[in-house]
Amino acid sequence: MSSQVVIIGGGVIGSSIAYFLRTSDPSVKVTVIERDPSYAKSSSALSAASIRQQFSTPLSIQMSLYGIEFLRNIGNILEVDGSKPAIDLHEGGYLFLATPAGESVLRENHALQRSLGANIELLSQSGLQEKFPWLNVDDLSAGAYGVSGEGWFDGYGLVQALRKKAQSIGVRYVPADVIGLERQGREITHVVADNGQQYACDTLVNAAGAWTRKISEMMGINIPVYARRRSIFNVSSPARLTNAPLLIDPTGVYFRPEGKTYITGTSPSADNDPDDLPLDEVDHNIFDEVIWPTLANRVPEFEALRVENCWSGYYEYNVFDHNAIIGYHPDIDNCVFANGYSGHGLQQGPATGRGVSELILNGKYSSLDLSSLSCDRVLENHPIVEKNVV
């Protein structure tokens, strides 16, 4: 008898899991329930869509190393009937900047990244000035630059490519919202949707992104993942910056090229970051008071900026330790979680899909061991400390 897997959430995480499940075992019946088939409010479509290896934990680095290989070969991997998807991958690199106070952490992270095979270059203050002559380095002591394997891409294109490939190999997508779960003992037996249907499952995957808590609460489980709004601004400037990467200022403000313009943003302060803010609003104050002054200081040519467009999307923010929660929950035998990526879900989607499919089909990880990201660390209060939170 073939297994039935129901995945709640059809963004990059859910669709990646669906793709890897069916690719690994075509006998598995996979149903994806997606509340927003237009992906108008999906984090997969609204994010800054980038990939890096500049993390401070080995597993995050390894997940993104696999992610970049997947993205580089996406045309062949996700080809459907001769049509090869394109996601406009641009390996422009990340540039993490450090003042003297942050240099030691930058150097520690760089040594770890290089030891795992990431192509990251450590630059001195003079090296930064030489490579990026438009950069104000007066208060900087070092920078870490991704020579290759880091950059940005079309996030909406990625989710559509995964979805179309999954559908082509037999995954069923249902446009509906989950309104209930039926449970017998230690298992979820059916998912109840607002289309009047119930979907039987041998395994349930919670990949609901910013709406994770809604699904978890139906199970009687508390997962520390919240919807945190992040505003992104598309700006134009007469500045023409050569070799501009995705730059991370020591303040946390970032920018990167977007064609002939730039996109920029930052996280609000912890005391001004409530849950579930409406996505149809944009935090213009953070641009005026934080982003623009920071950009004008770091790149003097950015004194002249004009906002061309702006939007907001959700981080599925793990307030416990900013890392993904992946794996079975000890209270429910047949429920797998894949949530809480805190801004790096797109780049870790391929590794998650591969790993979760292994866990469901084989009962263990066989490629990259994701067990340290399990729910157990939350229940046992053992956070994974990530120093490079963006």
C-alpha positions as CSV (number, residue, x, y, z in Angstrom):
1,M,0.0,0.0,0.0
2,S,1.4,3.3,-1.0
3,S,2.0,6.1,1.6
4,Q,0.0,9.3,1.6
5,V,1.8,12.5,2.5
6,V,0.0,15.7,3.0
7,I,2.0,18.9,3.0
8,I,0.5,22.1,4.3
9,G,2.2,25.0,2.5
10,G,3.2,25.1,-1.2
11,G,6.0,27.6,-1.1
12,V,9.7,26.8,-1.7
13,I,9.9,24.6,1.4
14,G,6.7,22.6,0.8
15,S,7.2,22.3,-2.9
16,S,10.8,21.2,-2.5
17,I,9.7,18.4,-0.1
18,A,7.0,17.3,-2.5
19,Y,9.5,17.2,-5.5
20,F,12.1,15.2,-3.6
21,L,9.5,12.8,-2.2
22,R,8.1,11.9,-5.6
23,T,11.5,11.9,-7.3
24,S,12.8,9.4,-4.6
25,D,9.7,7.2,-4.5
26,P,7.1,7.6,-7.3
27,S,4.7,5.3,-5.3
28,V,4.2,7.9,-2.6
29,K,1.0,9.9,-3.0
30,V,1.7,13.6,-2.2
31,T,-0.9,16.3,-1.8
32,V,0.1,19.9,-1.2
33,I,-2.5,22.2,0.3
34,E,-1.7,25.9,-0.4
35,R,-3.9,28.7,0.8
36,D,-2.6,31.3,-1.6
37,P,-1.9,29.7,-5.0
38,S,-1.1,33.1,-6.5
39,Y,1.7,33.4,-3.9
40,A,0.8,37.1,-3.5
41,K,1.6,37.0,0.2
42,S,4.1,34.1,0.1
43,S,7.5,34.7,1.7
44,S,8.9,32.8,-1.3
45,A,7.8,35.5,-3.7
46,L,8.2,38.6,-1.5
47,S,11.7,38.1,-0.1
48,A,15.0,39.6,-1.3
49,A,15.7,36.1,-2.7
50,S,19.4,35.6,-2.0
51,I,21.8,32.8,-1.1
52,R,25.0,32.9,1.0
53,Q,27.4,30.6,2.8
54,Q,28.4,33.3,5.2
55,F,26.8,31.7,8.3
56,S,28.5,30.9,11.6
57,T,27.2,27.3,12.0
58,P,28.5,24.4,9.9
59,L,25.0,23.0,9.0
60,S,23.7,26.3,7.6
61,I,26.8,26.6,5.5
62,Q,26.5,23.1,4.2
63,M,22.8,23.5,3.5
64,S,23.5,26.6,1.4
65,L,26.4,24.9,-0.4
66,Y,24.0,22.3,-1.6
67,G,21.5,25.1,-2.4
68,I,23.8,26.9,-4.7
69,E,24.6,23.7,-6.7
70,F,20.8,23.1,-7.0
71,L,20.2,26.6,-8.2
72,R,23.1,26.5,-10.7
73,N,21.6,23.4,-12.3
74,I,18.0,24.2,-11.9
75,G,17.3,24.3,-15.7
76,N,18.2,20.6,-16.0
77,I,16.9,19.5,-12.6
78,L,13.4,21.1,-12.9
79,E,13.0,20.7,-16.7
80,V,9.4,19.9,-17.7
81,D,8.6,18.7,-21.3
82,G,11.7,20.3,-22.7
83,S,11.1,23.7,-20.9
84,K,13.9,24.7,-18.7
85,P,13.1,27.2,-15.9
86,A,15.4,30.2,-15.4
87,I,15.7,32.0,-12.1
88,D,18.2,34.7,-13.1
89,L,20.8,33.6,-10.6
90,H,23.5,36.3,-10.2
91,E,26.5,35.3,-8.2
92,G,27.4,38.8,-7.1
93,G,28.5,37.8,-3.7
94,Y,27.7,38.9,-0.2
95,L,30.0,41.5,1.5
96,F,29.8,41.4,5.3
97,L,31.5,44.5,6.8
98,A,33.1,44.6,10.3
99,T,34.3,47.4,12.5
100,P,37.1,46.6,14.9
101,A,34.6,45.4,17.5
102,G,33.3,42.8,15.1
103,E,36.4,41.8,13.3
104,S,37.3,38.7,15.5
105,V,33.8,37.2,14.9
106,L,34.2,37.9,11.2
107,R,37.5,36.1,11.1
108,E,36.2,33.1,13.1
109,N,33.3,32.8,10.7
110,H,35.5,33.1,7.7
111,A,37.8,30.3,8.9
112,L,34.8,28.0,9.4
113,Q,33.3,28.8,6.0
114,R,36.6,28.2,4.2
115,S,37.1,24.9,6.0
116,L,33.8,23.7,4.6
117,G,34.6,24.7,1.0
118,A,32.9,28.1,0.8
119,N,34.7,30.5,-1.6
120,I,34.9,33.5,0.8
121,E,37.7,36.1,0.7
122,L,38.8,38.1,3.8
123,L,39.6,41.7,2.9
124,S,41.4,44.2,5.0
125,Q,40.4,47.9,5.2
126,S,42.7,48.7,2.3
127,G,41.6,45.7,0.4
128,L,38.0,46.8,0.7
129,Q,38.9,50.3,-0.5
130,E,40.7,48.9,-3.5
131,K,38.0,46.4,-4.5
132,F,35.1,48.7,-3.8
133,P,36.3,52.3,-4.3
134,W,32.9,53.7,-3.8
135,L,32.8,52.4,-0.2
136,N,33.4,54.5,2.9
137,V,35.8,52.3,5.0
138,D,36.8,54.9,7.6
139,D,35.2,53.0,10.5
140,L,35.8,49.5,9.1
141,S,38.6,47.1,9.7
142,A,37.7,44.1,7.6
143,G,35.1,42.5,5.2
144,A,34.2,39.0,4.0
145,Y,33.3,38.7,0.4
146,G,31.7,35.8,-1.4
147,V,33.8,35.4,-4.6
148,S,31.4,32.7,-5.9
149,G,28.5,30.7,-4.6
150,E,26.6,33.7,-3.2
151,G,24.2,36.1,-4.8
152,W,20.6,36.6,-5.6
153,F,17.9,35.2,-7.9
154,D,14.1,35.2,-8.7
155,G,12.4,33.8,-5.7
156,Y,9.0,33.7,-7.4
157,G,10.6,31.9,-10.4
158,L,12.0,29.3,-8.0
159,V,8.7,28.5,-6.3
160,Q,7.0,28.3,-9.7
161,A,9.7,26.0,-11.1
162,L,9.5,23.7,-8.1
163,R,5.7,23.6,-8.2
164,K,5.5,22.9,-12.0
165,K,8.0,20.1,-11.7
166,A,6.3,18.6,-8.7
167,Q,3.0,18.6,-10.6
168,S,4.6,17.1,-13.6
169,I,5.7,14.1,-11.5
170,G,2.3,13.5,-9.9
171,V,2.1,15.9,-6.9
172,R,-1.5,17.1,-6.4
173,Y,-1.9,20.8,-5.4
174,V,-5.1,21.8,-3.7
175,P,-6.0,25.6,-3.4
176,A,-7.5,25.7,0.0
177,D,-7.0,26.8,3.6
178,V,-6.6,24.3,6.4
179,I,-9.3,24.8,9.1
180,G,-8.8,21.6,11.2
181,L,-6.9,18.4,11.9
182,E,-8.3,15.1,13.0
183,R,-6.2,13.2,15.5
184,Q,-6.4,9.7,16.8
185,G,-4.0,9.0,19.6
186,R,-0.5,10.0,18.6
187,E,-1.2,10.5,14.9
188,I,-3.0,13.1,12.7
189,T,-5.3,11.1,10.4
190,H,-7.0,13.8,8.3
191,V,-6.5,17.4,7.3
192,V,-9.7,19.4,7.0
193,A,-9.8,22.2,4.4
194,D,-12.2,25.1,3.8
195,N,-13.2,23.6,0.5
196,G,-15.3,21.0,2.4
197,Q,-12.8,18.2,1.8
198,Q,-10.8,16.0,4.2
199,Y,-7.4,14.6,3.1
200,A,-6.2,11.4,4.7
201,C,-2.5,11.2,5.6
202,D,0.0,8.7,6.7
203,T,2.4,11.6,7.2
204,L,1.7,15.3,7.7
205,V,4.2,18.0,6.9
206,N,3.8,21.4,8.4
207,A,5.5,23.8,5.9
208,A,3.1,26.6,6.5
209,G,5.8,29.3,6.7
210,A,4.5,32.5,8.4
211,W,1.3,30.7,9.2
212,T,3.1,27.9,11.1
213,R,1.6,28.7,14.5
214,K,-1.9,28.4,13.2
215,I,-1.3,24.8,12.1
216,S,0.7,24.0,15.2
217,E,-2.0,25.2,17.5
218,M,-4.5,22.9,15.8
219,M,-2.2,20.1,17.0
220,G,-1.9,21.4,20.5
221,I,1.8,22.2,19.9
222,N,3.6,25.5,20.6
223,I,6.2,26.3,18.0
224,P,8.2,29.5,18.5
225,V,7.7,30.7,14.9
226,Y,6.0,34.0,14.3
227,A,5.1,36.1,11.3
228,R,7.4,39.2,11.4
229,R,7.0,41.8,8.7
230,R,10.0,43.0,6.7
231,S,9.8,46.0,4.4
232,I,11.9,46.1,1.2
233,F,12.6,49.3,-0.8
234,N,13.5,49.5,-4.4
235,V,15.6,52.7,-4.9
236,S,17.2,54.5,-7.8
237,S,20.3,56.6,-7.6
238,P,22.6,58.4,-10.0
239,A,25.4,56.3,-8.4
240,R,26.9,53.6,-10.6
241,L,28.7,51.2,-8.4
242,T,31.1,48.8,-10.0
243,N,31.0,45.2,-8.8
244,A,28.3,45.9,-6.2
245,P,27.6,42.8,-4.1
246,L,24.9,42.3,-1.5
247,L,26.4,44.4,1.2
248,I,25.6,43.9,4.9
249,D,26.5,47.0,6.9
250,P,27.6,46.4,10.5
251,T,24.3,48.1,11.5
252,G,22.3,45.3,9.7
253,V,21.2,47.5,6.8
254,Y,21.7,45.8,3.5
255,F,21.5,46.6,-0.2
256,R,22.1,44.9,-3.5
257,P,21.8,45.7,-7.2
258,E,18.5,45.1,-8.9
259,G,19.0,45.8,-12.6
260,K,19.8,49.5,-12.8
261,T,18.3,50.1,-9.3
262,Y,18.9,48.7,-5.9
263,I,16.9,47.0,-3.2
264,T,17.5,47.6,0.4
265,G,16.1,46.9,3.9
266,T,16.9,46.1,7.5
267,S,15.3,44.4,10.5
268,P,13.5,46.7,13.0
269,S,14.7,46.8,16.6
270,A,13.7,44.0,18.8
271,D,11.4,46.3,20.8
272,N,9.6,47.4,17.6
273,D,9.0,44.0,15.9
274,P,5.4,42.8,16.7
275,D,3.8,39.8,15.2
276,D,1.4,39.6,12.3
277,L,1.6,43.2,11.1
278,P,-0.4,43.8,7.9
279,L,1.5,43.1,4.6
280,D,-0.3,45.9,2.8
281,E,1.6,48.5,4.9
282,V,5.3,49.4,4.6
283,D,7.5,50.8,7.4
284,H,8.5,54.1,5.7
285,N,9.9,55.4,9.0
286,I,12.6,52.7,9.0
287,F,13.7,53.9,5.6
288,D,13.8,57.6,6.5
289,E,15.3,57.2,9.9
290,V,17.6,54.2,9.6
291,I,18.2,52.9,6.1
292,W,18.8,56.1,4.1
293,P,21.2,57.7,6.6
294,T,23.2,54.4,6.9
295,L,23.4,54.0,3.1
296,A,24.5,57.6,2.6
297,N,27.2,57.1,5.2
298,R,28.5,53.9,3.8
299,V,28.2,54.8,0.1
300,P,28.5,58.6,-0.2
301,E,27.0,58.5,-3.7
302,F,23.8,57.2,-2.1
303,E,23.1,60.6,-0.6
304,A,20.8,61.0,-3.6
305,L,18.2,58.2,-3.5
306,R,14.6,57.9,-4.6
307,V,12.2,55.2,-3.6
308,E,10.8,53.7,-6.8
309,N,8.8,50.9,-5.2
310,C,8.4,49.2,-1.8
311,W,6.6,46.2,-0.4
312,S,6.5,44.0,2.7
313,G,6.8,40.3,3.2
314,Y,6.9,38.0,6.2
315,Y,9.9,36.3,7.8
316,E,8.8,33.0,9.4
317,Y,10.8,34.1,12.4
318,N,12.0,31.5,14.9
319,V,12.3,33.6,18.1
320,F,14.1,30.8,19.9
321,D,17.4,30.8,17.9
322,H,16.7,32.1,14.3
323,N,17.3,28.7,12.8
324,A,14.9,26.3,11.1
325,I,13.0,23.6,13.0
326,I,13.1,20.4,10.9
327,G,11.9,16.9,11.8
328,Y,9.3,15.0,13.7
329,H,7.7,16.3,16.9
330,P,8.0,13.9,19.9
331,D,4.3,14.4,20.7
332,I,2.9,13.3,17.3
333,D,4.4,10.3,15.6
334,N,3.5,11.2,12.0
335,C,4.0,15.0,11.8
336,V,7.1,16.5,10.3
337,F,7.9,20.2,10.8
338,A,9.9,22.4,8.4
339,N,9.5,25.9,9.7
340,G,11.2,29.0,11.2
341,Y,13.9,29.7,8.6
342,S,14.0,33.4,9.7
343,G,14.9,34.8,6.3
344,H,17.0,32.0,4.7
345,G,14.2,29.5,3.7
346,L,14.7,30.0,-0.1
347,Q,18.4,29.1,0.0
348,Q,17.9,26.2,2.4
349,G,14.8,24.9,0.6
350,P,16.6,22.3,-1.6
351,A,18.5,20.8,1.3
352,T,15.4,20.7,3.4
353,G,13.4,19.0,0.6
354,R,16.1,16.4,0.2
355,G,16.5,15.8,3.9
356,V,12.8,15.7,4.8
357,S,12.1,13.2,2.0
358,E,14.9,11.0,3.4
359,L,13.5,11.2,6.9
360,I,9.9,10.3,5.7
361,L,10.9,7.5,3.3
362,N,13.8,6.0,5.2
363,G,13.4,7.1,8.8
364,K,16.8,8.8,8.8
365,Y,18.9,11.3,7.0
366,S,21.3,9.9,4.4
367,S,22.8,12.9,2.7
368,L,23.2,15.8,5.2
369,D,22.3,15.2,8.8
370,L,19.7,17.7,9.8
371,S,18.9,16.2,13.2
372,S,20.4,19.1,15.2
373,L,17.6,21.2,13.8
374,S,14.9,19.0,15.4
375,C,12.2,20.1,17.7
376,D,14.1,18.5,20.6
377,R,16.5,21.4,20.9
378,V,13.6,23.8,21.5
379,L,12.0,21.5,24.1
380,E,15.3,21.0,25.8
381,N,16.3,24.7,25.6
382,H,19.5,24.1,23.6
383,P,19.6,26.9,21.0
384,I,21.9,26.9,18.0
385,V,23.6,30.3,18.1
386,E,23.8,31.9,14.7
387,K,26.0,35.0,14.7
388,N,25.2,36.1,11.2
389,V,21.5,36.9,11.4
390,V,20.3,39.2,8.6
